[in-house]
Amino acid sequence: MPEIRLVGENVEVGIYKTRKALGMAEEQELDLVEISPKADPPVCKIMDYKKFLYEQKKRDKALKAKASKVVVKEIRFGPNTDEHDYEFKKKHAIKFLEEGAKLKAYVFFKGRSIIYKDQGQILLLKLAQELEDLGKVEQMPKLEGKRMIMFIAPKKPK
């Protein structure tokens, strides 16, 4: 590429021979960076490339820090969980949803307790109904192997 279009600070914007542009970059102790290779002539900029990469990394890190991390908390029931245990675990579920975490509630069937599938489903649906003002069901109770799983996502505060 014999000629390039040069842009950037401390530079008169225009079309230059590649050697001259490289010379100008060296004078300023900076780098000649190709910005748009498909343009005719290609667009280049005189800048401190290492500094540019560093600032880009910093921006990406700041954006990543702002992105919300989804926390999933689990609550496990048995198919014949009694009322006291259910209430105790429901309190935890309420706390998790208020903190903004997703809730994975599941009933674990051990051995022959799989015959109580319907009881497990009733238990999960009861939990979903009692938590409906705090969260919405993302996935209805579904049997996967020996577990019946249901996901509840927190509702956004109004």
Buried (B, 14 or more C-beta within 10 A) or exposed (E): EEBBBBBBEEBEEEEBEBEEBBEBBEEBEBBBBEBEEEEEBBBBBBBBEEEEEEEEEEEEEEEEEEEEEEEEBEBEBBBEBEEEEBEEBBEEBBEBBEEBBBBBBBBBBEEEBBEBBEBBBBBBBEBBEBBEEBBBBEEEBEBEEEBBBBBBBBEEEE
